[in-house]
Amino acid sequence: DPDDYGPVEDYRTDFDHAWPEYNATAPEVWKELREGGCPVAHSDRYGGMWAPITHETVHEISYDTDHFTSRAVIVSVGRPGDLALPAPIGGAPPITSDPPFHAVARRLLLPAFAPKQIEPWEDEVRRLCVKLLDEMGDITPGETVIDAAVQYAQHIPVNVIGRMLGFPPEDEALFRKFVHDALERINEEPGTREGLSDLGEYIGRQIDDHRENPRDDLTTYLLNVEIDGTPATDDMVGGMIVLLLIAGVDTTWSAIGSSLWHLAQNQEDTQRLVDDPDVMTFALEEFLRAYAPVTMARLVAEDIDFHGCPMKKDDWVLLPFPAANRDPLQFEDPDTFIIDRAKNRHAAFGLGIHRCLGSNLARLELKVAIEEFVRRFPAFELAGDVRWSVGQVRGPRELPVRILQVAD
Ligand code: HEM
C-alpha cells in the first residue's frame, strides 16, 4: 500500500543510477525493491537521494512541479545551487525551467519539432544510415565483427541534428567530435563548465554566419524567435542549441544501441522485423519501454511528506523512467520483451510538462536506424563485451556484433 510506508530506515538502499551493466542488471534491482514493498527507495549517496520506482510515484513527482523543481536535473555531489545545466546555456532552456517560465521556453522550441517539421527528414535520415552501413566495408558473414555503437548508433543523432541546424556538411566529423567530447565531460563531471569551449566557439561561429546569411534551417528559426516579445540574443540561441545537443544526442544514440543490443541477443525478434516490417510500429515502443535510456532528477523545493517519506528541501529525487516502465501494475509481464506489445503507454519520454519535446524526431531516428540495420544485416549476434555509458543516460558505448547474414 503506497500510503503505508515504514520509517526511512526500512527503505534505505545503496540504490545508485551509476551501476555498470545498467540495462542488464537494473531491472533485477527494481524488482527486488518493489517486491520488498518499497515504492520509494532512499540512498545516502549524493547527500541523500530518493528513488521512486513505481509508475505511480514517478508519475506523481513528474506532475508536482510545486514540490519538485527542475532547477537541476542531473544528480551531482556538488551543492544543488551550483548545478543546473552547464554553461554556455545562458538562454532559456525548458528542461531546467519551472512554471510559469517553462511554458514560454517550451513554446519557442515546440513548432520546430512538430510532426510536420520532422516527417520530411525521413529520407535524409535513411540516406545517412545507409551511408554508415556502406562505410563498414566488406563484410564476411559469420566472421566480420563490427561495433554497432561506435560505427553506427553514435553517428546518427549528432549528424541529423547538425543537418537540421544547417551546419556545413564538411564539418560533420569536427562537429561530432566537439559534441561527443562535451557530452563525455558533462557525464563524467556533472556541472562542469569545461569541455564545452570548442563546441561553444564552433556554435558561435555558425550563429554569426546564420545571422549574416539567413536560410531555411533550425539555426535561422532559433535566431528569429522572441522570448516574451524580446528577440533572442546570440547567447540564448547558443544555449538552446547546446540544450538540443545534450537532450537529443546521447539519448537517441543510447536508444538505438540498446535496441540493437536486444536484437543481437534475440534472433527471433530480428527475424520478426525482417519478415513483417509493419511490426516496427509496436517494436519501436517496446524498445523504448524496455530499455528507456533516460533517468531524470528533481530537487525537493520545500519539505514534503511524500506518501510517508520525509523529503527535505534540496534532497535529490531521481525520476527513473526505466523503472516506471517495468512496473507490473502498469504493464503485463513487464520484464518480458514483447515485440508487438499492444498496450504500451510507457514513460521513456517522461511525464508531465517536461515530456520530451524531441520525441517525434527520436522516434523517427530510432525507427529508421533499426529498419536499415536489419534490412542490411538480417542476422547478427553479440560478439564480445559491451561497454555501457555511466550516469543518467544509459546505453551501450561499445557494442561488438558479429554479422551472420548480409542482404543480397
Ligand atoms: C525532455 C527522453 C530525444 C529534446 C526529455 C525528457 C525525457 C526525454 C525523459 C523529460 C525530462 C524531464 O522530465 O525533466 C528522451 C529520449 C530520447 C530523447 C528517451 C531518445 C530516444 C530527444 C531529441 C531531442 C530532445 C532527439 C531534440 C533534438 C528534449 C527537450 C526536452 C526533453 C528540449 C525538454 C523539454 C521540457 O523540459 O519541456 N527527453 N529524449 N529529446 N527532450 Fe528528449
Residues whose N, C-alpha, C, O or C-beta is under 5 A from the ligand:
A	BS01	HEM	P94 I95 R106 L244 A247 G248 T251 T252 A255 P293 V294 M296 A347 A348 F349 G350 L351 I353 H354 R355 C356 L357 G358 L361 A362
